[in-house]
Amino acid sequence: MGKKGRTFVRGLVSEKYGLGEFRREQLDNERVRNDTVVVDDASVGHSGDSADSRTWWRIGPGDEEFLTQTIQVHFVELPPHSSNHGHGHQNEAVFYILEGKGYEEHDGKQYRWEKDDLVVVHTDSVHRHFNDSDEKAVALVMKAKSTWMFMGLIQQAKSGPKGAPDPAPVPDEDRFGPREEWSQIWTPGVLDLNKVVKPEHTKWETTRDGRVRKLSEPGMDVRCHSVDVYQQEIAAGSRSAKHWHMADEVIYIQEGSGYSLHWEVEAEIADKYYARIAKVPTRHEFTAGDTVYIPQNTIHQHFAADGTPVSLLSVQNRLFRYLGYDQVAYLEDAPEYTAAQQQQSVPAGV
């Protein structure tokens, strides 16, 4: 807030090869943020807000204190019978609809959505969000925008009025030939993938991490390549698995309250990399509406308070999978999974 411009990508500068001070500063920052935290009010360097719509950011690369630029999280609110400005960016974005119903226009095609849907804005999409109902609509937006920025994929702008013959004129247009189909360089088959994931498209499963509903991951019929998203329910007084993965993670608490335990993992760099796990975790209390940040390479476990079941939404940057970190180590399974395994191991008739 108060800066002259928007930070799209944050750099790392050091006179030393070791970057331990950067990780230390990140780990020391508060990881739970609630509605009192607005790190960016979309007043500078953003394109989507209209006179009616409102956007505010919870996590982004320009934050002070800085958490991450791997995942960015913000909210969009549309009053009844309103829309935001049309715009296009190269990065994907996924929207979880927290309240209301309405529709998207992506590249001129309409996609309807309602509460509890996950909506994907695909790569290189000109899009706009509409609320045509009598109630307000609110969405949680999750994206890995800085990943595109690191790779130089920065061609983005507002779009012009619908139906205009040349909505966004090309600068120095005489230098360029006629329009060509941009989608020629997209991955084959993406046009056939689903853009709106509804509850009936998914199923709840009892996994080692507990009761989980996957919304976006590799192999699913979802046109999303950048983030993995799942929903989780933790029964009152219960807990998730104690598990370890390299990717950092943001969870949004939809319902309930409890706490998250985080064990720092230090790298001992000797004849090879060795993991040294903190003996004592840090504890992070949360309640509905909070986001909880879990840093890279951190063991973690979530607990629901007694009498209060927890429902949460998790997002991770999928790029970690393709960098060689497509594995989760489970140090302790969720109680529900353990009980299910024990029940399956009992012979029939016993």
C-alpha positions as CSV (number, residue, x, y, z in Angstrom):
1,M,0.0,0.0,0.0
2,G,1.3,3.5,-0.8
3,K,3.8,2.2,-3.3
4,K,4.2,3.9,-6.7
5,G,3.7,0.6,-8.6
6,R,2.6,-3.0,-8.2
7,T,5.2,-5.7,-7.5
8,F,4.7,-8.6,-10.0
9,V,7.9,-10.4,-9.1
10,R,10.3,-10.0,-6.2
11,G,14.0,-10.5,-6.6
12,L,16.7,-12.1,-4.4
13,V,19.9,-10.1,-4.0
14,S,22.8,-11.1,-1.8
15,E,26.6,-10.7,-1.6
16,K,26.8,-14.2,-0.2
17,Y,26.1,-17.6,-1.8
18,G,24.0,-18.8,1.2
19,L,20.5,-17.3,1.3
20,G,19.7,-18.4,4.9
21,E,18.8,-14.9,6.0
22,F,15.9,-14.7,3.4
23,R,14.4,-18.0,4.6
24,R,14.8,-16.9,8.2
25,E,12.9,-13.7,7.6
26,Q,10.2,-15.6,5.7
27,L,9.8,-18.2,8.5
28,D,9.6,-15.5,11.2
29,N,6.6,-13.7,9.6
30,E,3.1,-14.2,10.8
31,R,1.5,-17.0,8.8
32,V,-2.2,-16.5,9.6
33,R,-4.0,-13.6,8.0
34,N,-7.6,-12.6,8.4
35,D,-10.0,-9.9,7.0
36,T,-8.1,-7.1,8.7
37,V,-5.2,-7.8,6.3
38,V,-5.4,-6.1,2.9
39,V,-2.0,-6.1,1.4
40,D,-3.1,-4.6,-1.9
41,D,-6.4,-2.8,-2.6
42,A,-6.1,-3.1,-6.4
43,S,-5.7,0.7,-6.8
44,V,-2.4,0.5,-8.7
45,G,-1.4,-1.8,-11.6
46,H,-4.6,-3.9,-11.8
47,S,-7.1,-4.1,-14.5
48,G,-10.2,-6.0,-13.4
49,D,-12.1,-3.6,-11.1
50,S,-15.1,-1.7,-12.4
51,A,-17.1,1.1,-10.7
52,D,-19.1,-1.6,-8.9
53,S,-16.8,-4.6,-8.4
54,R,-14.1,-4.8,-5.6
55,T,-10.9,-6.7,-5.4
56,W,-8.6,-7.0,-2.4
57,W,-5.4,-9.0,-1.9
58,R,-4.5,-11.3,1.0
59,I,-1.2,-12.8,-0.2
60,G,1.1,-11.5,-3.1
61,P,4.7,-10.8,-4.0
62,G,4.6,-7.2,-3.0
63,D,3.6,-8.0,0.6
64,E,5.3,-6.6,3.6
65,E,5.9,-8.7,5.5
66,F,6.7,-11.1,2.6
67,L,5.4,-14.7,2.6
68,T,5.5,-16.0,-0.9
69,Q,5.1,-15.3,-4.6
70,T,4.6,-18.9,-5.5
71,I,0.9,-18.6,-4.7
72,Q,-1.2,-15.4,-4.8
73,V,-4.6,-15.1,-3.1
74,H,-7.2,-12.4,-3.4
75,F,-10.9,-11.9,-3.2
76,V,-13.4,-10.5,-5.8
77,E,-16.8,-9.2,-4.8
78,L,-19.5,-8.4,-7.3
79,P,-22.7,-6.6,-6.1
80,P,-26.1,-7.8,-7.6
81,H,-26.4,-7.2,-11.4
82,S,-22.8,-6.0,-11.9
83,S,-19.6,-7.0,-13.6
84,N,-15.9,-6.2,-13.6
85,H,-13.8,-4.8,-16.5
86,G,-12.8,-7.2,-19.2
87,H,-9.1,-8.0,-19.3
88,G,-6.6,-10.5,-20.5
89,H,-3.5,-12.0,-19.0
90,Q,-1.3,-14.9,-19.9
91,N,-1.4,-16.6,-16.5
92,E,-4.1,-19.0,-15.4
93,A,-6.3,-18.2,-12.4
94,V,-8.8,-20.3,-10.5
95,F,-11.8,-19.0,-8.6
96,Y,-13.6,-20.8,-5.8
97,I,-17.1,-19.3,-5.4
98,L,-17.8,-18.5,-1.8
99,E,-21.1,-16.8,-2.3
100,G,-23.7,-16.2,-5.0
101,K,-24.0,-17.1,-8.6
102,G,-23.3,-15.7,-12.0
103,Y,-21.2,-16.3,-15.1
104,E,-17.9,-15.8,-16.9
105,E,-17.2,-14.7,-20.4
106,H,-13.9,-16.3,-21.6
107,D,-12.9,-15.5,-25.2
108,G,-16.5,-14.8,-26.0
109,K,-17.9,-18.0,-24.5
110,Q,-20.1,-18.1,-21.4
111,Y,-19.6,-20.3,-18.3
112,R,-22.1,-20.3,-15.5
113,W,-21.1,-20.8,-11.9
114,E,-22.6,-20.9,-8.4
115,K,-21.5,-21.3,-4.8
116,D,-18.9,-24.1,-4.2
117,D,-17.9,-24.3,-7.9
118,L,-14.2,-24.0,-8.9
119,V,-13.8,-21.9,-12.1
120,V,-10.7,-21.8,-14.2
121,V,-9.6,-18.8,-16.3
122,H,-7.4,-20.5,-18.8
123,T,-4.0,-19.4,-20.1
124,D,-4.1,-16.4,-22.5
125,S,-7.8,-15.7,-21.8
126,V,-9.8,-12.5,-22.3
127,H,-12.3,-12.7,-19.6
128,R,-14.9,-10.9,-17.5
129,H,-17.0,-11.8,-14.4
130,F,-20.7,-11.2,-14.2
131,N,-23.2,-11.3,-11.4
132,D,-26.7,-11.4,-12.9
133,S,-28.5,-12.4,-9.6
134,D,-30.1,-10.4,-6.8
135,E,-27.5,-11.3,-4.3
136,K,-23.8,-10.4,-4.1
137,A,-21.2,-12.8,-5.3
138,V,-17.8,-13.4,-3.7
139,A,-14.9,-15.5,-5.0
140,L,-11.6,-16.6,-3.6
141,V,-9.0,-16.3,-6.4
142,M,-5.8,-18.4,-6.4
143,K,-3.1,-18.2,-8.9
144,A,0.6,-18.7,-9.7
145,K,1.0,-15.4,-11.6
146,S,4.6,-14.8,-10.7
147,T,5.5,-18.2,-12.4
148,W,4.4,-16.7,-15.7
149,M,6.3,-13.4,-14.9
150,F,9.5,-15.3,-14.2
151,M,9.2,-16.9,-17.6
152,G,8.6,-13.6,-19.4
153,L,5.0,-14.2,-20.2
154,I,3.9,-10.7,-19.5
155,Q,1.6,-9.8,-22.4
156,Q,-1.6,-8.5,-20.6
157,A,-3.9,-5.6,-20.8
158,K,-7.5,-4.4,-20.4
159,S,-9.9,-5.4,-23.2
160,G,-12.1,-2.9,-25.0
161,P,-15.9,-2.7,-25.1
162,K,-17.7,-5.8,-26.1
163,G,-18.3,-5.9,-29.9
164,A,-15.8,-3.2,-30.7
165,P,-14.1,-3.9,-34.1
166,D,-10.6,-3.4,-32.6
167,P,-10.9,-3.5,-28.8
168,A,-7.2,-3.3,-28.0
169,P,-5.3,-1.7,-30.8
170,V,-1.8,-3.1,-31.4
171,P,0.9,-0.4,-30.9
172,D,2.7,0.5,-34.1
173,E,0.2,-1.7,-35.9
174,D,1.7,-1.2,-39.4
175,R,4.7,-3.3,-38.4
176,F,2.4,-6.4,-38.0
177,G,0.4,-8.7,-40.3
178,P,-3.2,-9.8,-39.9
179,R,-4.6,-11.7,-36.9
180,E,-3.6,-15.3,-36.4
181,E,-5.1,-17.9,-34.0
182,W,-3.1,-17.6,-30.7
183,S,-4.3,-21.1,-29.7
184,Q,-2.0,-22.8,-32.3
185,I,0.7,-23.1,-29.6
186,W,-1.5,-24.4,-26.8
187,T,-1.2,-28.0,-25.6
188,P,-3.3,-30.3,-27.8
189,G,-6.7,-31.2,-26.2
190,V,-7.0,-28.3,-23.8
191,L,-10.1,-27.0,-25.5
192,D,-11.9,-30.2,-24.5
193,L,-11.2,-29.9,-20.8
194,N,-13.7,-28.7,-18.2
195,K,-13.6,-25.1,-17.0
196,V,-16.2,-25.2,-14.2
197,V,-15.7,-27.9,-11.5
198,K,-19.0,-28.6,-9.6
199,P,-19.4,-30.6,-6.4
200,E,-21.1,-33.4,-8.4
201,H,-18.0,-33.7,-10.7
202,T,-15.9,-34.8,-7.7
203,K,-16.1,-37.2,-4.8
204,W,-15.0,-37.2,-1.2
205,E,-12.3,-39.8,-0.4
206,T,-10.7,-41.0,2.9
207,T,-7.0,-40.6,2.2
208,R,-3.9,-40.7,4.4
209,D,-4.5,-37.0,5.0
210,G,-8.1,-37.5,6.0
211,R,-11.4,-36.7,4.2
212,V,-10.5,-34.9,1.0
213,R,-12.2,-33.7,-2.3
214,K,-9.8,-33.0,-5.1
215,L,-10.7,-30.1,-7.4
216,S,-7.6,-29.7,-9.6
217,E,-4.6,-32.0,-10.0
218,P,-2.8,-33.7,-13.0
219,G,-4.9,-36.2,-14.8
220,M,-8.3,-34.6,-13.9
221,D,-10.7,-33.3,-16.6
222,V,-9.9,-29.7,-15.6
223,R,-8.3,-27.1,-17.8
224,C,-5.7,-26.1,-15.2
225,H,-2.0,-26.5,-15.4
226,S,-0.5,-24.3,-12.6
227,V,-2.2,-25.1,-9.3
228,D,-3.4,-28.1,-7.3
229,V,-6.5,-27.5,-5.3
230,Y,-8.4,-29.7,-2.8
231,Q,-11.0,-29.3,-0.1
232,Q,-10.7,-31.0,3.2
233,E,-13.0,-31.7,6.2
234,I,-11.6,-32.4,9.6
235,A,-14.0,-33.7,12.2
236,A,-14.3,-31.9,15.5
237,G,-11.4,-32.8,17.8
238,S,-9.6,-34.6,14.9
239,R,-6.6,-33.8,12.8
240,S,-5.1,-34.2,9.4
241,A,-2.0,-36.3,8.6
242,K,1.4,-35.0,9.8
243,H,3.0,-34.8,6.4
244,W,5.9,-33.2,4.5
245,H,6.3,-31.9,0.9
246,M,8.5,-29.4,-0.7
247,A,5.8,-27.1,-2.1
248,D,4.6,-24.2,0.0
249,E,0.8,-24.1,0.5
250,V,-2.0,-21.7,1.4
251,I,-5.1,-23.0,3.1
252,Y,-8.3,-20.9,3.4
253,I,-10.5,-21.8,6.4
254,Q,-14.1,-22.0,5.1
255,E,-15.6,-23.1,8.4
256,G,-14.6,-23.9,12.0
257,S,-11.5,-23.1,14.0
258,G,-8.4,-24.9,15.3
259,Y,-4.7,-24.7,14.8
260,S,-1.9,-25.7,12.5
261,L,1.5,-27.1,13.7
262,H,4.6,-26.5,11.6
263,W,7.9,-28.2,11.9
264,E,10.8,-26.4,10.3
265,V,13.1,-28.5,8.1
266,E,16.7,-27.4,8.0
267,A,19.1,-28.6,5.3
268,E,22.3,-30.1,6.5
269,I,24.6,-29.9,3.4
270,A,27.4,-32.5,4.0
271,D,28.3,-35.3,1.6
272,K,24.7,-34.9,0.4
273,Y,21.5,-33.1,1.6
274,Y,20.2,-34.3,4.9
275,A,16.9,-33.1,6.5
276,R,17.0,-32.0,10.1
277,I,13.5,-31.6,11.6
278,A,12.8,-29.2,14.4
279,K,12.0,-31.0,17.7
280,V,9.3,-28.4,18.6
281,P,6.8,-27.1,16.1
282,T,5.3,-23.6,15.9
283,R,1.6,-23.3,16.5
284,H,-0.7,-21.2,14.4
285,E,-4.3,-20.6,15.5
286,F,-7.0,-20.1,12.9
287,T,-10.7,-19.5,12.5
288,A,-13.2,-19.2,9.6
289,G,-12.1,-16.6,7.0
290,D,-8.4,-16.9,7.8
291,T,-5.7,-17.9,5.3
292,V,-2.8,-20.0,6.7
293,Y,0.5,-20.0,4.9
294,I,2.8,-23.1,5.1
295,P,6.3,-22.3,3.9
296,Q,8.3,-24.4,1.5
297,N,9.9,-27.6,3.0
298,T,7.8,-27.5,6.2
299,I,6.2,-30.5,7.9
300,H,2.7,-29.6,9.0
301,Q,-0.5,-30.9,10.6
302,H,-3.9,-29.3,11.1
303,F,-6.2,-29.7,14.1
304,A,-9.9,-29.0,14.5
305,A,-11.0,-27.6,17.9
306,D,-13.2,-29.7,20.1
307,G,-16.9,-29.3,19.0
308,T,-15.9,-27.5,15.8
309,P,-15.4,-29.3,12.6
310,V,-13.1,-27.6,10.1
311,S,-13.6,-27.2,6.3
312,L,-10.6,-25.8,4.4
313,L,-9.5,-25.2,0.9
314,S,-5.8,-25.9,-0.1
315,V,-3.8,-24.6,-3.0
316,Q,-0.2,-25.3,-4.1
317,N,1.8,-24.3,-7.1
318,R,1.9,-27.4,-9.4
319,L,5.4,-26.4,-10.8
320,F,7.0,-28.2,-7.8
321,R,5.8,-31.5,-9.2
322,Y,7.7,-30.9,-12.5
323,L,10.9,-29.8,-10.6
324,G,11.2,-33.3,-9.1
325,Y,9.2,-32.9,-5.9
326,D,6.1,-35.0,-6.7
327,Q,6.1,-36.9,-3.4
328,V,4.5,-36.5,0.0
329,A,6.0,-38.2,3.1
330,Y,3.4,-39.1,5.7
331,L,4.9,-39.2,9.2
332,E,1.5,-39.8,10.8
333,D,-1.8,-40.7,9.1
334,A,-5.1,-39.0,9.8
335,P,-7.2,-41.0,12.4
336,E,-10.0,-41.6,9.9
337,Y,-7.6,-43.3,7.5
338,T,-6.0,-45.5,10.2
339,A,-9.5,-46.6,11.3
340,A,-10.5,-47.4,7.8
341,Q,-7.4,-49.4,7.2
342,Q,-7.9,-51.3,10.4
343,Q,-11.5,-52.1,9.5
344,Q,-10.5,-53.4,6.1
345,S,-7.9,-55.7,7.7
346,V,-10.5,-57.5,9.9
347,P,-11.6,-60.8,8.2
348,A,-15.2,-61.1,7.3
349,G,-17.4,-62.5,10.0
350,V,-15.1,-61.5,12.8
